[in-house]
Amino acid sequence: MKFINLENNIKARLHQSIVKESNIKQIFDLVFENKGISRIEISRITNLSRSTVSLLMDELMGAGLIRMIGERASGSSGRKPIGLEINGERAQIITLSLRKDNYHYILYDIRGGELEKFSYRIVYKKGCAAKIWNTLKSRSSCLDETRLLAVCVSIPAKINKAEKSINLSILDTDEDFDLLKELKSMCPQIPLTMVNQSSARAYAEYKYVYGGKNGDIIYFNIDDGVGAGIMVNGRLFTGEIGHMSIDPKGPLCVCGKRGCLENLISKTAVIREFAARAGEHKNGLLHTLSGGNPGRINYRIIREALEQGDLEVMAAARDIAEKIALGISNVICMFDPEKIVVGGNILELGGTFLSMILARVEIPGINGVCTDSSSQIVGGGIAHDAENLGVLRFFLDRIFTISVETENTIYLGD
């Protein structure tokens, strides 16, 4: 009598399932990145046999994820190769970028094509998910609930994956409010993915600007809060640099320390500083551009004053640029990245301000401190919607499964 080792049998099947998912996902990703690619090219790039590619492609086409788009020109005689593309009509993905007092919604198809978007004010309290969902359904002209694949959210907060909790958030929420549970209730039948805002922006930069090929990137995100998305060897991490202290005598932060970057260079802090200058100098350009009301100061007005070279505004901008540069210099000392990307709504202050930052960053080297950071530090390459794009690609690359159903649960990125 022959006895079957069930444990080994299960392990073998599990291994086969993992290999199959890896191969089919690799094919999906290639078609996603290379519209019009053929089966022959996929076989050559992946080193998978043509028969394996055909079998997996049949499965992808049977699921409606990939479709043929006709013959392609070929340099050789014989049968012309058939081009392939992701079938954007197959599924939709909701992305939400949660902000301090609003959310930015973009609906994408599974090809990454933008279908619609809008922003809406929100108060993060019990029942807010239902309000978001009702707003989406009432305002949307494209949303199809039957084709929804996932809800993907970026959040300006520290995400604790082990405890499935959110903390150090700039969002105004009640202490006992479970935002994760609240958002999952919005569409309980599909998975929810949540990624830190800075990490989502870093991932978008990594995929869309550098093609997923630049080794180490740190995205220095200066927005309503301050954070860092860190890509190291293709792995994504979040750096809570907003609570890095650069002035032990500075203002008290909610984290209990003094002089944290978030209290000194976040959008609220920057506007507060320029508004104070406008109030002190009533003959200055800021005071004029704001109509004599410092409460109207915003990034557009500050940028206009900077571009006109107002001396008082330039002096204030240099002080803030110095603080930002100090934070960047500290990060460089800790991680020594190949590339630092400065992003977030701070870029709305324009090229003059970005140049001030770059001129003040100190990069340590064997021959002493270097201040020529132009090759290592750049402004963000995605002007708008970076966090929505980032969380979308994070889901498609890291969470979405094809040969097995994606589990209907909560997935937390860094």
VEXDREN-2710 file (C-alpha; in Angstrom, 1 decimal):
% VEXDREN-2710
k/r/px/py/pz
1/MET/0.0/0.0/0.0
2/LYS/1.3/3.5/-0.9
3/PHE/1.0/6.2/1.7
4/ILE/0.8/9.8/0.5
5/ASN/2.6/12.5/2.6
6/LEU/-0.2/15.0/2.8
7/GLU/1.9/17.7/4.3
8/ASN/4.4/17.6/1.4
9/ASN/1.5/17.4/-1.1
10/ILE/0.0/20.6/0.4
11/LYS/3.4/22.3/0.3
12/ALA/3.9/21.4/-3.3
13/ARG/0.5/22.7/-4.3
14/LEU/1.1/25.9/-2.4
15/HIS/4.5/26.4/-4.1
16/GLN/2.8/25.8/-7.5
17/SER/0.2/28.4/-6.7
18/ILE/2.8/30.9/-5.6
19/VAL/4.8/30.4/-8.8
20/LYS/1.8/30.6/-11.0
21/GLU/0.6/33.9/-9.3
22/SER/4.1/35.3/-9.7
23/ASN/4.2/34.5/-13.4
24/ILE/0.7/35.7/-14.2
25/LYS/1.3/38.9/-12.3
26/GLN/4.6/39.4/-14.1
27/ILE/2.8/39.1/-17.4
28/PHE/0.0/41.5/-16.3
29/ASP/2.6/44.1/-15.2
30/LEU/4.5/43.9/-18.5
31/VAL/1.3/44.5/-20.5
32/PHE/0.4/47.3/-18.0
33/GLU/3.7/49.0/-18.7
34/ASN/4.0/48.2/-22.4
35/LYS/0.7/48.7/-24.3
36/GLY/0.9/46.7/-27.5
37/ILE/3.4/44.1/-26.3
38/SER/3.1/40.7/-27.9
39/ARG/3.2/37.2/-26.5
40/ILE/6.6/36.5/-28.1
41/GLU/8.1/39.6/-26.5
42/ILE/6.6/38.6/-23.1
43/SER/8.2/35.1/-23.5
44/ARG/11.6/36.6/-24.3
45/ILE/11.5/39.1/-21.5
46/THR/10.3/36.7/-18.8
47/ASN/12.2/33.6/-20.0
48/LEU/8.9/31.7/-19.7
49/SER/8.1/29.2/-22.5
50/ARG/5.7/30.3/-25.2
51/SER/3.3/27.6/-24.1
52/THR/3.3/28.8/-20.5
53/VAL/2.8/32.4/-21.7
54/SER/-0.1/31.3/-23.8
55/LEU/-1.8/29.4/-21.0
56/LEU/-1.5/32.3/-18.6
57/MET/-2.5/34.8/-21.2
58/ASP/-5.7/32.7/-21.9
59/GLU/-6.5/32.9/-18.2
60/LEU/-5.9/36.7/-18.2
61/MET/-8.1/37.1/-21.3
62/GLY/-10.7/34.8/-19.9
63/ALA/-10.9/37.0/-16.8
64/GLY/-11.3/40.0/-19.0
65/LEU/-8.1/41.7/-17.7
66/ILE/-6.2/41.7/-21.0
67/ARG/-7.5/42.1/-24.6
68/MET/-6.0/42.0/-28.1
69/ILE/-5.6/45.2/-30.1
70/GLY/-4.7/43.9/-33.5
71/GLU/-1.7/43.0/-35.5
72/ARG/1.6/44.8/-35.1
73/ALA/4.2/45.6/-37.7
74/SER/7.1/43.1/-37.8
75/GLY/10.5/43.3/-39.3
76/SER/10.4/39.6/-40.4
77/SER/8.2/37.6/-42.7
78/GLY/5.5/35.4/-41.5
79/ARG/2.6/35.8/-39.1
80/LYS/2.5/39.3/-37.5
81/PRO/2.4/39.4/-33.7
82/ILE/-0.8/40.4/-32.0
83/GLY/-0.6/43.5/-29.6
84/LEU/-2.0/43.3/-26.1
85/GLU/-3.3/45.8/-23.6
86/ILE/-5.0/46.0/-20.2
87/ASN/-8.8/46.0/-20.6
88/GLY/-9.6/49.2/-18.7
89/GLU/-13.3/48.5/-18.8
90/ARG/-12.9/45.4/-16.7
91/ALA/-12.7/47.0/-13.3
92/GLN/-12.6/50.3/-11.3
93/ILE/-10.6/51.4/-8.3
94/ILE/-11.6/54.2/-5.9
95/THR/-8.7/56.2/-4.5
96/LEU/-9.1/58.8/-1.7
97/SER/-6.4/61.2/-0.5
98/LEU/-7.4/62.2/3.0
99/ARG/-6.5/65.8/3.8
100/LYS/-6.8/67.9/6.9
101/ASP/-10.4/69.0/6.3
102/ASN/-11.2/67.4/2.9
103/TYR/-10.6/64.4/0.7
104/HIS/-9.5/64.2/-2.9
105/TYR/-11.3/61.4/-4.8
106/ILE/-10.1/59.9/-8.1
107/LEU/-11.7/57.0/-9.8
108/TYR/-9.3/55.0/-12.0
109/ASP/-9.9/52.1/-14.3
110/ILE/-7.6/49.0/-13.9
111/ARG/-5.4/50.3/-16.6
112/GLY/-4.6/53.4/-14.5
113/GLY/-6.7/55.6/-16.6
114/GLU/-8.4/58.5/-14.7
115/LEU/-12.2/58.4/-15.1
116/GLU/-13.2/61.3/-12.8
117/LYS/-12.1/63.3/-9.8
118/PHE/-13.2/65.9/-7.3
119/SER/-12.5/67.2/-3.8
120/TYR/-15.0/67.5/-1.0
121/ARG/-14.9/68.9/2.6
122/ILE/-15.2/66.3/5.4
123/VAL/-15.2/66.1/9.2
124/TYR/-13.6/62.8/10.4
125/LYS/-16.2/61.6/12.8
126/LYS/-18.4/58.5/13.1
127/GLY/-20.6/58.3/10.0
128/CYS/-18.1/60.1/7.7
129/ALA/-17.6/57.0/5.5
130/ALA/-21.3/56.9/4.8
131/LYS/-21.2/60.6/3.9
132/ILE/-18.2/60.0/1.6
133/TRP/-20.0/57.1/-0.1
134/ASN/-23.2/59.0/-0.6
135/THR/-21.3/61.9/-2.0
136/LEU/-19.5/59.7/-4.5
137/LYS/-22.7/58.0/-5.6
138/SER/-24.6/61.3/-6.0
139/ARG/-21.8/63.3/-7.7
140/SER/-20.3/60.5/-9.9
141/SER/-21.1/60.0/-13.5
142/CYS/-18.7/57.0/-14.0
143/LEU/-18.8/55.0/-10.8
144/ASP/-20.0/51.4/-11.4
145/GLU/-20.4/49.5/-8.1
146/THR/-20.5/46.1/-9.9
147/ARG/-17.0/46.7/-11.3
148/LEU/-15.3/48.0/-8.1
149/LEU/-12.1/46.2/-7.3
150/ALA/-10.8/48.1/-4.3
151/VAL/-10.8/51.2/-2.2
152/CYS/-7.3/52.7/-1.8
153/VAL/-6.6/55.5/0.7
154/SER/-3.6/57.6/1.4
155/ILE/-3.5/59.3/4.8
156/PRO/-1.2/61.9/6.5
157/ALA/-0.5/59.7/9.5
158/LYS/1.7/57.0/10.9
159/ILE/0.3/53.6/10.3
160/ASN/1.0/50.8/12.7
161/LYS/0.6/47.6/10.7
162/ALA/1.2/45.3/13.7
163/GLU/-1.6/46.8/15.7
164/LYS/-3.7/48.0/12.7
165/SER/-3.9/51.5/14.1
166/ILE/-3.2/55.1/13.0
167/ASN/-1.5/57.7/15.1
168/LEU/0.5/61.0/14.9
169/SER/-2.2/62.1/12.4
170/ILE/-2.8/65.7/11.5
171/LEU/-6.5/64.7/10.9
172/ASP/-8.8/66.1/13.5
173/THR/-10.5/63.0/14.9
174/ASP/-12.0/61.9/18.2
175/GLU/-9.6/59.9/20.4
176/ASP/-11.7/56.7/20.3
177/PHE/-12.6/57.0/16.6
178/ASP/-11.5/54.0/14.5
179/LEU/-11.0/55.5/11.0
180/LEU/-9.9/52.1/9.5
181/LYS/-13.1/50.4/10.6
182/GLU/-15.1/53.4/9.5
183/LEU/-13.6/53.4/6.0
184/LYS/-13.9/49.6/5.6
185/SER/-17.7/49.9/6.3
186/MET/-18.0/52.2/3.2
187/CYS/-17.5/49.2/0.8
188/PRO/-17.4/46.1/3.0
189/GLN/-17.5/43.7/0.0
190/ILE/-14.1/44.8/-1.4
191/PRO/-10.6/45.2/0.0
192/LEU/-9.4/48.4/1.6
193/THR/-5.8/49.5/1.1
194/MET/-4.3/52.3/3.2
195/VAL/-0.8/53.8/2.7
196/ASN/0.9/56.8/4.4
197/GLN/0.6/59.9/2.2
198/SER/4.4/60.5/2.0
199/SER/5.0/56.8/1.1
200/ALA/2.2/56.9/-1.5
201/ARG/3.9/60.0/-3.1
202/ALA/7.3/58.3/-3.0
203/TYR/5.9/55.2/-4.7
204/ALA/4.3/57.3/-7.4
205/GLU/7.6/59.1/-8.0
206/TYR/9.4/55.7/-8.0
207/LYS/7.1/54.2/-10.6
208/TYR/6.0/57.0/-12.8
209/VAL/9.1/59.3/-12.8
210/TYR/11.9/56.8/-12.4
211/GLY/10.2/53.7/-14.0
212/GLY/10.8/51.6/-10.8
213/LYS/14.5/51.5/-11.6
214/ASN/16.1/54.1/-9.3
215/GLY/17.5/52.3/-6.3
216/ASP/17.0/54.5/-3.2
217/ILE/14.7/57.4/-3.1
218/ILE/13.5/59.6/-0.2
219/TYR/10.5/61.7/-0.9
220/PHE/10.6/64.7/1.5
221/ASN/6.9/65.6/1.8
222/ILE/6.2/69.1/3.0
223/ASP/2.4/69.6/3.1
224/ASP/-0.2/70.0/5.8
225/GLY/2.2/67.8/7.7
226/VAL/5.8/66.8/7.2
227/GLY/6.9/63.3/6.4
228/ALA/9.1/61.1/4.3
229/GLY/8.4/58.2/2.0
230/ILE/11.5/56.0/1.6
231/MET/12.2/53.5/-1.2
232/VAL/15.2/51.2/-0.4
233/ASN/15.9/48.4/-2.9
234/GLY/12.3/48.5/-4.1
235/ARG/10.9/48.3/-0.5
236/LEU/8.7/51.1/0.9
237/PHE/9.0/52.6/4.3
238/THR/7.7/55.7/6.1
239/GLY/10.0/58.1/8.0
240/GLU/8.3/60.3/10.6
241/ILE/10.7/63.1/10.0
242/GLY/8.0/65.7/10.9
243/HIS/8.9/65.0/14.5
244/MET/12.6/65.4/14.0
245/SER/13.6/68.3/16.3
246/ILE/15.9/70.9/14.8
247/ASP/15.5/73.5/17.6
248/PRO/15.4/72.4/21.2
249/LYS/14.1/75.8/22.2
250/GLY/11.4/75.9/19.5
251/PRO/7.7/75.7/19.9
252/LEU/6.1/72.7/21.7
253/CYS/4.8/70.0/19.4
254/VAL/1.9/67.6/20.0
255/CYS/4.4/64.8/20.3
256/GLY/5.9/66.4/23.4
257/LYS/9.1/67.6/21.9
258/ARG/10.2/71.2/20.9
259/GLY/11.2/72.5/17.6
260/CYS/9.9/69.7/15.4
261/LEU/10.0/70.2/11.7
262/GLU/6.2/69.9/11.4
263/ASN/5.8/72.9/13.7
264/LEU/8.3/75.0/11.7
265/ILE/7.9/74.1/8.0
266/SER/4.4/72.6/7.5
267/LYS/1.9/74.7/5.4
268/THR/0.3/76.1/8.5
269/ALA/3.6/77.1/9.9
270/VAL/4.9/78.7/6.7
271/ILE/1.7/80.7/6.1
272/ARG/1.7/81.8/9.8
273/GLU/5.2/83.1/9.5
274/PHE/4.5/85.1/6.3
275/ALA/1.2/86.4/7.7
276/ALA/3.2/87.7/10.8
277/ARG/5.6/89.5/8.5
278/ALA/2.8/91.0/6.5
279/GLY/1.2/92.3/9.8
280/GLU/4.6/93.8/10.9
281/HIS/5.4/95.5/7.6
282/LYS/2.3/97.3/6.5
283/ASN/4.2/99.0/3.6
284/GLY/5.4/95.6/2.3
285/LEU/4.3/93.7/-0.8
286/LEU/2.7/90.9/1.1
287/HIS/0.4/93.4/2.9
288/THR/-0.5/94.9/-0.4
289/LEU/-1.2/91.6/-2.2
290/SER/-3.3/90.4/0.6
291/GLY/-5.5/93.5/0.5
292/GLY/-4.2/94.5/4.0
293/ASN/-5.6/91.3/5.5
294/PRO/-2.8/88.9/6.6
295/GLY/-5.5/86.2/7.1
296/ARG/-5.7/86.0/3.3
297/ILE/-2.1/85.1/2.9
298/ASN/-1.7/81.8/0.9
299/TYR/1.0/80.1/-1.2
300/ARG/0.0/81.9/-4.4
301/ILE/0.4/85.3/-2.8
302/ILE/3.8/84.4/-1.2
303/ARG/5.0/83.0/-4.6
304/GLU/4.0/86.2/-6.4
305/ALA/5.9/88.3/-3.8
306/LEU/9.0/86.0/-4.1
307/GLU/9.0/86.3/-7.9
308/GLN/8.9/90.1/-7.5
309/GLY/11.9/90.0/-5.3
310/ASP/10.4/91.7/-2.2
311/LEU/13.3/91.9/0.3
312/GLU/11.3/91.2/3.4
313/VAL/9.6/88.2/1.8
314/MET/12.9/86.9/0.5
315/ALA/14.4/87.1/4.0
316/ALA/11.5/85.2/5.5
317/ALA/11.8/82.6/2.7
318/ARG/15.5/82.1/3.3
319/ASP/14.8/81.4/7.0
320/ILE/12.3/78.8/6.2
321/ALA/14.5/77.3/3.5
322/GLU/17.3/77.0/6.0
323/LYS/15.1/74.9/8.3
324/ILE/14.0/72.7/5.4
325/ALA/17.6/72.2/4.3
326/LEU/18.7/71.3/7.8
327/GLY/16.0/68.6/7.9
328/ILE/17.1/67.3/4.5
329/SER/20.8/67.3/5.5
330/ASN/19.9/65.2/8.6
331/VAL/18.0/62.7/6.4
332/ILE/21.0/62.5/4.0
333/CYS/23.3/61.7/7.0
334/MET/21.0/58.9/8.1
335/PHE/20.2/57.2/4.8
336/ASP/22.7/58.4/2.2
337/PRO/20.1/58.0/-0.6
338/GLU/20.7/58.1/-4.3
339/LYS/18.0/60.7/-4.8
340/ILE/16.0/63.1/-2.5
341/VAL/12.8/64.4/-3.9
342/VAL/11.3/67.5/-2.4
343/GLY/7.5/67.4/-2.8
344/GLY/4.1/68.3/-1.4
345/ASN/2.3/71.6/-1.7
346/ILE/5.5/73.4/-0.7
347/LEU/6.3/73.3/-4.4
348/GLU/3.5/75.8/-5.0
349/LEU/6.0/78.5/-3.7
350/GLY/7.8/78.1/-7.0
351/GLY/11.3/77.6/-8.3
352/THR/12.8/80.5/-6.5
353/PHE/12.0/79.0/-3.2
354/LEU/13.2/75.5/-4.2
355/SER/16.5/77.0/-5.3
356/MET/16.9/78.5/-1.8
357/ILE/16.4/75.1/-0.3
358/LEU/18.9/73.4/-2.6
359/ALA/21.5/76.0/-2.0
360/ARG/21.5/75.4/1.7
361/VAL/21.5/71.6/1.9
362/GLU/24.9/70.3/3.1
363/ILE/26.0/66.9/1.9
364/PRO/28.8/65.3/3.9
365/GLY/31.7/63.8/1.9
366/ILE/35.3/62.6/2.3
367/ASN/36.5/66.1/1.4
368/GLY/34.2/67.9/3.7
369/VAL/30.7/69.3/3.4
370/CYS/29.5/69.9/-0.1
371/THR/26.6/72.3/-1.0
372/ASP/26.2/71.4/-4.6
373/SER/23.1/69.2/-4.3
374/SER/21.7/69.7/-7.8
375/SER/22.3/66.1/-8.9
376/GLN/21.0/64.5/-5.8
377/ILE/18.1/66.6/-4.7
378/VAL/15.2/67.6/-7.1
379/GLY/11.7/68.8/-7.0
380/GLY/8.9/66.4/-7.3
381/GLY/8.2/65.2/-10.9
382/ILE/4.4/64.7/-10.4
383/ALA/2.7/68.0/-10.0
384/HIS/-0.8/66.8/-9.0
385/ASP/-2.5/63.7/-7.5
386/ALA/0.7/62.0/-6.6
387/GLU/-0.7/60.3/-3.5
388/ASN/-3.7/58.9/-5.5
389/LEU/-1.5/57.6/-8.2
390/GLY/0.9/56.1/-5.6
391/VAL/-1.7/54.2/-3.6
392/LEU/-3.3/53.0/-6.8
393/ARG/0.0/51.5/-8.1
394/PHE/0.8/50.1/-4.6
395/PHE/-2.4/48.2/-4.7
396/LEU/-2.0/46.9/-8.2
397/ASP/1.7/46.0/-7.7
398/ARG/1.7/44.7/-4.1
399/ILE/-1.9/43.6/-3.2
400/PHE/-3.9/42.7/-6.3
401/THR/-3.8/39.0/-7.1
402/ILE/-5.1/37.4/-10.3
403/SER/-4.9/33.6/-10.2
404/VAL/-6.4/33.6/-6.7
405/GLU/-9.0/36.1/-5.4
406/THR/-7.7/39.1/-3.6
407/GLU/-8.8/38.7/0.0
408/ASN/-11.5/41.1/1.2
409/THR/-9.7/42.6/4.1
410/ILE/-7.7/45.7/5.2
411/TYR/-4.2/46.0/3.7
412/LEU/-1.8/48.5/5.4
413/GLY/1.3/49.9/3.7
414/ASP/3.9/51.9/5.4
END
